[in-house]
Amino acid sequence: MKKWNKKNINNQEEFNSMLFELENDSPRYVGLDTETTGLNITTDKAFLIIVGWESKVFAFDLNSNISVDSINRMYELISHSIYMFCWNTKFDLHMLANAGIPYNYDNLSDGIILARIKEPVESRSLKLKTMTSKYVKDYVEEKKDLITNFMKEIKSPRIKELSKQLKPYKLNYGNINKTLKDPLLGFDSLTEQVKEIYVNWCDKYNHKNYYEEYKPSYLEVYNIKPELMREYAFYDVIHMMEFITGELNSGKVNFLERILKTREGNVFVRESKVIRPLWEQERNGWKLDIDYLKISIKKIKEVIKRKRKLLSELAGKEISANQHLVIREIIFNRFYPYSFPIKEAIKIVKNQELGHEVFQPLVDNWNNLKSNKESLQKISESTHDKGLADFINLILEVRRLEDWYGKYLIGILRNSLNSTNNIIRTSYNATGTITGRLSSDFQQFPREGIIVDNVELFHPRKLIIPYGGEYPSIHFFDYSQIELRFQAEYTYKVNQPDKNLIKAFINLDNEPDWTPTDLHGLNVKTAFGIDESHPDFKILRNGGKTINFAITYGSGLNGLKKNSNLRKFSPEQITQLYHAYHKNFPGVVKFRAIVQNTIRTYNFIHNLYDRRYLFDDAKHSYMGANYLIQGSSADFLKEKMILCYTFIKENKLKTKMIGNIHDEIQFAIPKEEEHLVNKFKELMEKSETKIPIVVDVEKTTTNWAEKKEVK
């Protein structure tokens, strides 16, 4: 690693000197990082900015009396570079915008993009520290551990101070923290006296979110030890730029320049271009029906209280649904017909002592009774003891209710408190998955509501409503079966066109009465010789659908038999459907085999949009076909996001992209621009594939759950 010149900027004169160097050097690439008051993209903001290029790095805080005009001049000079890099660029853009100094230029990229391109599919971390310690010569250990330890030093006496104030009420910080974490209790359950003490303490130490555990901020560390924070911040930019443009351990110079000359350069450019659309989408956010949310919170809270009480009655003592060890002991002590210490039984079985056969089932059940949902479901479905089944089912129901309550109700409520106009926001991670698929906290937003005792308590999608005013509706542009379409496309690409799969999307034989293949029903007909009139057809078709997608995602027969979503089907039924799949879709089977052989030969494959999947170990080659299918779908979607965003900007439209869930893009379209709905559909469907890409358009003027098809 080359020697870097680190400079602290403390006033306008020193900042002007940095601007002179930036203009004079005209760097091809610039790195930027922010240190922030926290991680919330709505409420937190930058307080320290670090910018670096070539072998220079500068740091300045926003309390140094540096004018906004000067910072904007810095941005203008940075915009002349080919790319400005951050590590998680959208986050830094949010922090700059929240500080009142947004970066509005589009020469954006992200170091994580290059990390994803470089790393094999087996890699599980794209953190800056991981990448630089692995690839950068003479890597300097970062100062984060020193900062973490110093934050603990700050926190400890403050916690003692709070606990001392709470002592007359027989409480301490630990009690408060436990209460805050319980979604049914939380801040509002505290007495008025305790609330006042806690709020005053939070205000004293600038802890804005009363609902969350306290920890000192980086800003507090900076105010006490600015030199420690600046040194840490310097090396974030230095390490990032060394990884991007420096000499890596491989001995090859300028990783970025080398990538841009390969097929992966197309991936880098696409991922860089999608940063701005995703960032604006995050800024726009979703409008929340706050009244519906509050009503739902009240309803589910009462149900959870009632179910918790019933659970304690069945257990014979007060317990929570997540006390896993206690639950295991209750099941064995109360519901199993053994009055024998489980530890002794384990010892007898382990040592093969006399009578170990008798205790083997007991030990097996003990080992299977873990905290995960699947284990408890298996026991509930296999036992003939109704009391045991009721107890376990109630545990699972309470856990589900508490998860929904905490994640989709309290979590969303707290998110909305951070914004004006009841807007909720999430962050979209474009590089978090191996395939390239977008991920976010809202990607798993449930399609169905939560129903207890035949009453719908809450439907997550009823929370999302139009902005109102000039945006009276939301339009949903959803790619229809896009992954299956790309799977069909790949059978063409490897010269093994799969007739049954292709006929689901096009009239391959020009039949006058063509009906698209029912891909999931076809396997049921082949496996069991029944048709739609059979009473079990619909249930078996659901199983066939699960199996079809599981095979696409790389599952084999053994994996299918262990799949919790197939619990209702016997091993024999699963086997029959598995073999029916291989009989009905020979082109897909051959495509998967070709992909695996390619990986075993070359250790990598490319999808249709140039994304490379590098394998350190060919034993993972069974996942290759899924990476190609899901990755091609994801990259196609990103290209269309860029295309739609460009169309909006070039035509100065008021239309906003507001969300992305799975294969769907959501738009807020003003009434006067609704004539462009077909144009957006056309842009999104345009493709050079043999298999047509289809977008279904839906619209709501009420809420997401009540969207209707647009003809």
C-alpha positions in Angstrom: 0.0 0.0 0.0 1.4 3.4 -1.0 2.0 6.2 1.6 -1.0 8.4 2.0 -0.9 12.1 3.1 -3.6 12.6 5.7 -4.8 16.2 6.4 -7.2 17.5 8.9 -9.2 20.6 7.8 -10.2 22.9 10.5 -11.2 26.2 8.8 -12.3 27.7 5.5 -8.7 28.6 4.5 -7.6 25.0 4.8 -10.7 23.9 2.9 -9.9 26.3 0.1 -6.4 24.8 -0.1 -7.9 21.3 -0.5 -10.2 22.6 -3.3 -7.2 23.9 -5.1 -5.5 20.5 -4.9 -8.6 18.7 -6.0 -9.0 21.0 -9.0 -5.3 20.8 -9.9 -5.1 17.0 -9.6 -8.3 16.3 -11.5 -8.4 12.7 -10.2 -10.1 9.9 -12.2 -11.6 8.4 -9.0 -12.5 10.0 -5.7 -13.5 8.2 -2.5 -15.8 9.7 0.1 -17.0 8.5 3.5 -19.2 10.0 6.2 -19.2 9.5 10.0 -22.7 9.9 11.2 -24.9 10.4 14.3 -26.5 7.0 13.7 -27.7 4.6 11.1 -31.3 5.8 10.4 -31.6 7.0 6.9 -34.4 9.5 7.8 -33.2 11.1 11.1 -29.4 10.7 11.3 -26.9 12.8 9.4 -23.2 13.3 8.6 -21.0 15.2 11.0 -17.6 14.3 9.6 -16.7 14.0 5.9 -13.6 12.3 4.5 -12.6 12.6 0.9 -9.6 11.1 -0.8 -7.9 10.5 -4.2 -4.6 9.2 -5.5 -2.5 9.4 -2.3 -4.3 12.2 -0.4 -7.1 12.1 2.1 -8.8 15.0 3.9 -11.2 15.1 6.8 -13.4 18.0 7.9 -16.4 18.3 10.2 -19.5 20.2 9.5 -18.9 22.5 12.5 -15.7 24.0 11.1 -17.5 27.1 9.6 -17.0 25.8 6.1 -19.5 27.4 3.8 -22.2 25.4 2.0 -21.0 27.1 -1.3 -17.5 25.7 -0.7 -18.9 22.2 -0.1 -21.0 22.4 -3.3 -17.8 23.6 -5.2 -16.1 20.4 -3.9 -19.0 18.4 -5.2 -18.7 20.0 -8.6 -15.0 19.2 -8.8 -15.7 15.6 -7.7 -18.3 15.3 -10.4 -15.6 15.8 -13.0 -14.1 12.5 -11.9 -15.2 9.3 -13.6 -16.6 7.8 -10.4 -17.1 8.9 -6.8 -16.9 5.8 -4.6 -18.3 5.2 -1.1 -18.7 1.9 0.7 -22.5 1.7 0.8 -23.0 4.8 -1.3 -26.8 5.2 -0.9 -26.3 5.4 2.9 -23.7 8.2 2.6 -26.0 10.1 0.1 -28.7 10.0 2.7 -26.4 11.2 5.4 -25.3 14.1 3.3 -28.8 15.0 2.3 -30.0 14.9 5.9 -27.2 17.3 6.8 -28.5 19.8 4.2 -25.6 19.2 1.7 -26.9 16.7 -0.8 -24.6 15.3 -3.6 -26.7 15.7 -6.7 -24.3 14.4 -9.4 -24.6 11.0 -11.0 -21.0 9.8 -11.3 -21.8 7.4 -8.5 -20.4 4.0 -7.8 -19.8 1.8 -4.7 -16.8 -0.2 -3.6 -19.2 -3.1 -2.6 -20.0 -3.5 -6.3 -16.4 -4.4 -7.0 -16.3 -6.7 -3.9 -19.3 -8.6 -5.2 -17.7 -9.0 -8.6 -14.4 -10.2 -7.2 -15.6 -12.5 -4.5 -16.6 -16.2 -5.1 -20.1 -17.4 -4.4 -19.0 -19.0 -1.1 -18.0 -15.6 0.3 -20.4 -14.4 3.0 -19.0 -11.0 3.9 -18.4 -8.0 1.7 -17.4 -5.7 4.6 -14.6 -3.2 3.9 -12.5 -4.7 6.6 -12.9 -8.2 5.1 -12.0 -7.1 1.6 -9.0 -4.9 2.5 -7.5 -7.4 5.0 -7.8 -10.0 2.3 -6.6 -8.1 -0.7 -4.7 -4.9 0.2 -1.0 -5.0 0.7 0.3 -3.6 4.0 -3.3 -3.4 5.3 -3.4 -1.2 8.4 -5.7 -2.7 11.2 -8.6 -0.3 11.6 -9.3 1.6 14.8 -12.8 0.5 15.2 -12.0 -1.8 18.2 -10.5 1.2 20.0 -13.7 3.2 19.2 -15.9 0.4 20.4 -14.0 0.1 23.7 -14.1 3.8 24.2 -17.9 3.8 23.7 -18.1 1.1 26.4 -16.1 3.4 28.7 -18.6 6.2 28.0 -21.6 4.0 28.5 -20.8 2.3 31.7 -20.9 5.3 34.2 -24.1 6.6 32.4 -25.8 3.2 33.0 -24.8 3.3 36.6 -26.2 6.8 36.9 -29.6 5.7 35.6 -29.7 2.6 37.7 -29.0 4.7 40.8 -31.9 7.0 40.0 -34.2 4.0 39.4 -33.2 2.3 42.7 -36.0 3.7 44.8 -38.5 2.1 42.3 -36.7 -1.3 42.6 -35.6 -1.0 39.0 -32.3 -0.7 37.1 -31.1 -0.2 33.5 -31.4 -4.0 32.9 -35.1 -4.0 33.9 -35.8 -0.9 31.7 -34.0 -2.5 28.7 -35.9 -5.8 29.1 -39.2 -3.8 29.2 -38.2 -1.9 26.1 -37.5 -5.1 24.2 -40.8 -6.7 25.0 -43.2 -5.5 22.2 -46.2 -5.8 24.5 -44.6 -3.6 27.2 -42.2 -1.1 25.8 -41.8 2.5 26.8 -45.5 3.2 27.3 -45.8 0.5 30.0 -43.4 2.4 32.4 -44.9 4.4 35.3 -45.0 8.2 34.9 -42.3 8.7 37.5 -40.0 6.1 35.8 -40.8 7.6 32.4 -39.7 11.1 33.6 -36.4 9.8 35.0 -35.7 7.8 31.8 -36.6 10.6 29.4 -34.5 13.2 31.3 -31.6 10.7 31.3 -32.0 10.1 27.5 -32.3 13.8 26.8 -29.1 14.5 28.8 -27.1 12.0 26.7 -28.9 12.8 23.4 -30.6 9.4 23.1 -33.4 10.3 20.8 -35.2 6.9 20.5 -36.6 6.0 23.9 -37.7 2.6 22.5 -34.2 1.3 21.8 -31.3 0.3 23.9 -28.9 3.1 24.6 -25.4 3.3 23.2 -23.2 6.3 22.7 -22.9 7.7 19.2 -19.9 8.2 17.0 -20.5 11.9 17.4 -20.0 11.7 21.1 -16.8 9.8 20.6 -15.7 12.5 18.1 -16.6 15.3 20.5 -14.4 13.7 23.2 -11.6 12.2 21.1 -11.7 13.7 17.6 -8.3 12.5 16.7 -9.3 8.8 17.3 -12.4 9.1 15.1 -10.5 11.0 12.3 -7.8 8.4 12.2 -10.4 5.6 11.9 -12.2 7.6 9.2 -9.1 8.3 7.2 -8.4 4.6 6.9 -11.9 3.8 5.7 -11.3 5.9 2.6 -7.6 4.8 2.3 -8.5 1.1 2.4 -11.4 1.5 0.0 -9.4 3.4 -2.6 -6.5 0.9 -2.3 -9.0 -1.9 -2.9 -10.5 -0.2 -5.9 -7.5 1.4 -7.6 -4.4 0.1 -5.8 -2.1 -2.8 -6.2 -3.8 -5.9 -4.7 -2.1 -8.9 -3.2 -2.5 -10.6 -6.6 0.2 -8.2 -7.8 -2.1 -6.8 -10.5 -2.5 -3.0 -10.6 -5.8 -1.1 -10.5 -8.5 -3.7 -10.0 -11.2 -1.3 -11.3 -9.4 -0.6 -14.6 -9.0 -4.3 -15.2 -12.6 -5.1 -14.5 -13.8 -2.4 -16.9 -12.1 -4.2 -19.7 -14.0 -7.5 -19.1 -17.6 -8.6 -19.3 -18.0 -7.9 -15.6 -17.4 -4.2 -16.5 -21.0 -4.2 -17.8 -22.2 -5.4 -14.4 -20.2 -2.7 -12.7 -21.7 0.0 -14.9 -25.2 -1.3 -14.4 -24.9 -1.5 -10.7 -23.4 2.0 -10.6 -26.3 3.4 -12.6 -29.0 1.9 -10.4 -27.7 3.6 -7.3 -29.4 6.9 -7.9 -32.9 5.4 -8.8 -32.8 3.2 -5.7 -31.7 6.1 -3.5 -34.6 8.3 -4.7 -36.9 5.4 -4.2 -35.7 5.2 -0.6 -36.2 8.9 -0.1 -39.7 8.8 -1.5 -40.8 5.9 0.7 -44.4 4.6 1.3 -47.3 6.5 2.8 -48.6 4.8 5.9 -52.3 4.5 7.1 -51.4 5.4 10.7 -55.0 5.0 11.9 -55.2 1.4 10.6 -51.8 0.7 12.2 -52.9 2.0 15.6 -56.2 0.0 15.5 -54.3 -3.1 14.5 -51.7 -2.7 17.3 -54.5 -2.5 19.9 -56.3 -5.6 18.5 -53.3 -7.8 18.3 -51.9 -6.7 21.6 -55.1 -7.8 23.3 -55.0 -11.2 21.5 -51.4 -11.8 22.5 -52.1 -11.0 26.1 -55.0 -13.5 26.1 -52.9 -16.2 24.3 -49.9 -15.6 26.7 -52.2 -16.2 29.7 -53.6 -19.4 28.2 -50.1 -20.6 27.5 -49.1 -20.1 31.1 -52.2 -21.9 32.2 -51.3 -24.9 30.0 -47.7 -24.8 31.3 -48.7 -24.6 34.9 -46.6 -21.5 35.5 -45.9 -18.2 33.9 -43.7 -18.6 30.8 -43.1 -16.8 27.5 -43.2 -18.5 24.1 -39.4 -18.0 23.6 -38.2 -19.6 26.8 -36.9 -22.6 24.8 -35.2 -24.6 27.5 -38.2 -24.1 29.9 -40.6 -25.3 27.1 -38.5 -28.4 26.4 -38.5 -29.3 30.1 -42.3 -28.8 30.4 -42.9 -31.0 27.4 -40.9 -33.8 28.8 -41.9 -33.4 32.4 -45.6 -32.9 31.8 -46.6 -34.4 28.5 -44.3 -37.4 27.9 -45.1 -40.6 29.7 -41.7 -40.7 31.3 -40.8 -39.6 34.8 -37.1 -40.0 34.3 -34.5 -37.3 34.2 -33.6 -36.5 30.6 -29.9 -36.1 31.5 -29.8 -39.7 32.9 -31.6 -41.0 29.8 -29.0 -39.3 27.5 -26.2 -40.8 29.5 -27.8 -44.3 29.2 -28.3 -44.1 25.5 -24.8 -42.6 24.9 -23.1 -45.4 26.8 -25.4 -48.1 25.4 -26.3 -49.2 28.9 -29.0 -51.7 29.8 -32.4 -50.5 28.6 -31.0 -47.9 26.3 -33.5 -48.9 23.6 -36.4 -47.8 25.8 -34.9 -44.4 26.3 -33.8 -43.9 22.7 -37.2 -42.4 21.5 -37.2 -40.0 24.5 -33.7 -38.8 23.7 -34.5 -38.5 20.0 -37.5 -36.3 20.8 -35.4 -34.2 23.2 -32.8 -33.6 20.5 -35.4 -32.7 18.0 -37.2 -30.3 20.3 -35.2 -27.2 19.4 -36.2 -23.6 19.2 -37.0 -23.7 15.5 -40.5 -23.7 14.1 -40.0 -26.9 12.0 -39.1 -29.1 15.0 -42.1 -28.1 17.0 -44.4 -28.5 14.0 -43.1 -32.0 13.4 -43.8 -33.1 17.0 -47.2 -31.5 17.0 -48.2 -33.3 13.8 -46.8 -36.7 14.8 -48.1 -36.9 18.4 -51.4 -38.5 19.4 -51.4 -36.5 22.7 -53.9 -33.7 22.1 -52.7 -31.8 25.1 -49.1 -31.8 23.8 -50.3 -30.7 20.3 -52.4 -27.9 21.7 -49.5 -26.7 23.9 -47.0 -26.6 21.0 -49.5 -25.1 18.5 -50.2 -22.3 21.1 -46.5 -21.7 21.4 -46.1 -21.3 17.7 -49.2 -19.1 17.4 -47.9 -16.8 20.2 -44.5 -16.6 18.5 -46.0 -15.8 15.2 -48.3 -13.1 16.7 -45.4 -11.5 18.6 -43.2 -11.6 15.5 -45.8 -9.8 13.5 -46.6 -7.4 16.3 -42.9 -6.5 16.8 -41.8 -6.5 13.1 -44.8 -5.3 11.2 -46.6 -3.2 13.7 -44.3 -1.7 16.4 -41.4 -1.7 14.0 -43.3 0.1 11.3 -44.8 2.5 13.9 -41.3 3.5 15.1 -40.1 3.8 11.5 -43.0 6.3 10.8 -42.2 8.3 13.9 -38.9 9.3 12.3 -40.5 11.0 9.4 -43.1 13.6 8.5 -46.4 12.8 6.8 -46.4 9.2 8.0 -43.8 8.0 5.4 -42.0 4.8 6.1 -38.7 4.0 4.4 -36.4 1.0 3.8 -33.0 0.4 2.3 -32.6 -1.6 -0.8 -29.4 -3.7 -1.0 -28.4 -4.2 -4.6 -25.3 -6.2 -3.8 -26.4 -8.2 -0.8 -27.3 -11.4 -2.6 -25.0 -13.7 -4.7 -27.4 -13.7 -7.6 -27.7 -9.9 -7.8 -31.3 -9.8 -6.6 -32.4 -6.8 -4.6 -33.0 -7.3 -0.9 -34.6 -5.2 1.8 -36.5 -5.4 5.1 -39.7 -5.2 3.1 -38.9 -7.9 0.5 -40.9 -10.4 2.6 -43.9 -8.1 3.1 -46.6 -10.8 3.5 -49.3 -11.1 0.8 -51.9 -12.3 3.3 -53.3 -11.0 6.5 -53.0 -12.5 10.0 -56.1 -14.4 11.0 -56.8 -15.7 14.5 -60.0 -17.5 15.4 -61.4 -16.8 11.9 -61.0 -13.0 12.4 -58.5 -10.9 10.4 -56.6 -8.9 12.9 -54.2 -7.2 10.6 -53.1 -7.1 6.9 -49.7 -5.6 6.3 -50.5 -4.5 2.8 -53.5 -2.5 4.1 -50.9 -0.2 5.8 -49.6 1.1 2.4 -51.8 3.8 0.9 -51.4 6.5 -1.9 -49.7 9.7 -1.0 -52.9 11.7 -1.7 -53.1 15.1 -3.3 -51.7 15.0 -6.8 -50.8 11.3 -6.2 -54.2 9.7 -5.6 -53.1 6.2 -6.6 -50.3 3.6 -6.6 -49.5 1.6 -9.8 -47.9 -1.8 -9.5 -45.9 -3.2 -12.4 -45.2 -6.9 -11.7 -43.2 -9.2 -13.9 -45.2 -12.3 -14.6 -43.4 -15.6 -13.9 -40.1 -13.9 -14.8 -37.8 -16.6 -13.4 -39.7 -19.4 -15.1 -39.5 -17.4 -18.4 -35.7 -17.0 -18.0 -35.4 -20.7 -17.2 -37.2 -21.4 -20.5 -34.9 -19.0 -22.3 -31.9 -20.8 -21.0 -33.1 -24.1 -22.5 -32.9 -22.3 -25.8 -29.5 -20.9 -25.0 -28.0 -24.4 -24.4 -29.8 -25.8 -27.5 -32.1 -28.0 -25.4 -35.4 -26.2 -25.8 -37.9 -27.6 -23.3 -41.2 -27.9 -25.1 -43.5 -28.2 -22.1 -41.9 -25.3 -20.3 -41.8 -23.1 -23.4 -45.5 -23.8 -24.2 -46.4 -22.2 -20.9 -45.4 -18.9 -22.5 -45.7 -19.1 -26.3 -47.8 -21.1 -28.8 -44.8 -23.2 -29.9 -46.7 -25.3 -32.4 -49.2 -22.6 -33.6 -52.1 -24.6 -32.2 -55.5 -22.9 -32.9 -56.8 -23.7 -29.5 -53.5 -23.4 -27.6 -53.7 -23.4 -23.8 -50.6 -22.5 -21.8 -49.0 -25.4 -20.0 -50.0 -25.6 -16.3 -46.4 -26.3 -15.2 -47.4 -27.4 -11.7 -50.5 -29.3 -12.6 -48.7 -31.3 -15.4 -46.5 -33.0 -12.8 -49.5 -34.0 -10.7 -51.1 -35.6 -13.8 -47.9 -37.4 -14.7 -47.2 -38.6 -11.1 -50.6 -39.8 -10.1 -52.7 -40.1 -13.3 -55.4 -37.7 -12.1 -56.8 -34.5 -13.5 -58.5 -31.3 -12.2 -61.7 -33.1 -11.3 -60.0 -35.2 -8.6 -60.6 -33.9 -5.0 -56.9 -34.1 -4.2 -55.7 -32.4 -7.4 -55.5 -28.8 -5.9 -53.6 -29.9 -2.8 -51.1 -32.0 -4.8 -50.7 -29.2 -7.3 -49.6 -26.9 -4.4 -47.0 -29.5 -3.5 -46.0 -29.8 -7.2 -45.5 -26.0 -7.3 -43.3 -26.0 -4.2 -41.2 -28.9 -5.7 -40.8 -27.2 -9.0 -39.4 -24.0 -7.5 -37.3 -25.9 -5.0 -35.6 -27.8 -7.8 -35.1 -24.5 -9.6 -33.3 -23.2 -6.5 -31.0 -26.2 -6.4 -32.8 -28.8 -4.2 -32.4 -32.5 -4.7 -34.7 -35.3 -3.7 -33.3 -35.6 -0.1 -33.7 -31.8 0.3 -37.3 -32.0 -0.8 -38.1 -34.7 1.7 -36.8 -32.4 4.5 -38.6 -29.3 3.2 -40.9 -28.0 5.9 -43.3 -26.7 3.3 -43.9 -30.3 2.1 -44.7 -31.7 5.5 -48.2 -32.6 4.4 -46.9 -34.9 1.7 -45.5 -38.4 2.1 -42.0 -39.3 1.0 -43.5 -41.4 -1.7 -45.6 -38.5 -3.1 -42.6 -36.2 -3.1 -40.6 -38.8 -4.9 -43.3 -39.3 -7.5 -43.6 -35.6 -8.1 -39.8 -35.3 -8.3 -39.5 -37.9 -11.0 -42.5 -36.5 -12.9 -40.6 -33.1 -13.0 -37.6 -34.8 -14.6 -39.8 -36.6 -17.1 -41.9 -33.5 -18.1 -39.0 -31.1 -18.3 -36.0 -32.9 -19.9 -34.6 -29.6 -21.4 -34.4 -28.1 -18.0 -32.7 -31.2 -16.6 -30.1 -31.1 -19.4 -29.6 -27.3 -18.9 -28.9 -27.9 -15.2 -26.4 -30.7 -16.1 -24.6 -28.5 -18.6 -24.3 -25.7 -16.1 -22.8 -28.0 -13.5 -20.3 -29.4 -16.0 -19.3 -25.9 -17.0 -18.6 -25.0 -13.4 -16.6 -28.1 -12.7 -14.5 -27.4 -15.8 -14.0 -23.6 -15.5 -15.0 -22.8 -12.0 -17.3 -20.0 -13.2 -20.3 -19.1 -15.3 -21.8 -15.9 -16.7 -25.5 -15.0 -16.7 -27.3 -13.4 -19.7 -26.3 -9.9 -18.5 -22.6 -10.7 -17.9 -22.6 -11.3 -14.2 -20.0 -13.8 -13.3 -20.4 -16.5 -10.6 -17.0 -17.7 -9.4 -16.9 -21.0 -7.5 -14.1 -21.8 -5.1 -15.5 -25.3 -4.7 -17.3 -27.2 -7.5 -19.4 -29.1 -5.0 -21.6 -26.0 -5.0 -22.2 -26.3 -8.7 -25.7 -27.6 -8.1 -26.6 -23.9 -7.3 -25.4 -22.6 -10.6 -28.6 -23.0 -12.6 -30.5 -21.0 -9.9 -27.9 -18.3 -9.9 -28.2 -17.9 -13.7 -32.0 -17.8 -13.6 -32.5 -15.6 -10.6 -29.5 -13.4 -11.5 -30.7 -12.8 -15.1 -34.1 -11.9 -13.8 -32.6 -9.5 -11.2 -30.2 -7.8 -13.7 -33.0 -7.5 -16.2 -35.1 -5.8 -13.6 -32.3 -3.4 -12.7 -31.8 -2.4 -16.3 -35.5 -1.6 -16.5 -35.4 0.4 -13.3 -32.6 2.5 -14.9 -34.6 2.8 -18.1 -37.8 4.0 -16.4 -35.9 6.4 -14.1 -34.1 7.9 -17.1 -37.4 8.3 -18.9 -38.9 10.1 -15.9 -36.0 12.5 -15.6 -35.5 13.2 -19.3 -39.2 14.0 -19.7 -39.3 16.0 -16.4 -42.2 13.9 -15.1 -43.8 14.1 -11.7 -44.1 10.3 -11.5 -42.1 8.7 -8.7 -40.7 5.2 -8.2 -41.6 4.4 -4.6 -40.9 0.7 -4.0 -39.6 -2.6 -5.2 -40.9 -5.9 -3.8 -39.7 -9.2 -5.4 -40.3 -8.7 -9.2 -42.5 -5.7 -8.9 -41.8 -1.9 -9.2 -44.3 0.5 -7.6 -45.0 4.0 -9.0 -46.8 7.0 -7.7 -48.2 8.4 -11.0 -50.2 11.7 -11.0 -53.5 11.7 -12.8 -52.3 13.9 -15.6 -49.5 11.3 -16.4 -51.6 8.1 -16.2 -51.6 8.0 -20.0 -48.0 6.9 -19.6 -48.8 3.7 -17.9 -48.7 1.8 -21.2 -45.3 3.5 -21.9 -43.8 2.2 -18.7 -45.2 -1.2 -19.4 -43.7 -1.1 -22.9 -40.3 0.0 -21.5 -40.3 -2.8 -18.9 -41.4 -5.6 -21.3 -38.9 -4.7 -24.1 -36.5 -7.7 -24.4 -34.3 -9.5 -26.9 -35.3 -12.9 -25.4 -37.1 -15.5 -27.4 -39.5 -16.0 -24.5 -41.7 -12.9 -24.1 -41.4 -10.9 -20.9 -44.8 -9.9 -19.6 -45.7 -7.2 -17.0 -49.0 -7.2 -15.2 -50.2 -3.8 -14.2 -52.4 -3.2 -11.1 -53.6 0.0 -9.4 -55.1 1.0 -6.1 -56.7 4.2 -4.8 -57.2 2.7 -1.3 -54.4 0.5 -0.2 -51.9 -2.1 -1.4 -54.0 -5.1 -0.5 -56.9 -3.9 -2.6 -55.1 -3.3 -5.8 -57.0 -4.1 -9.0 -55.9 -5.1 -12.5 -55.5 -2.3 -15.0 -57.0 -3.3 -18.3 
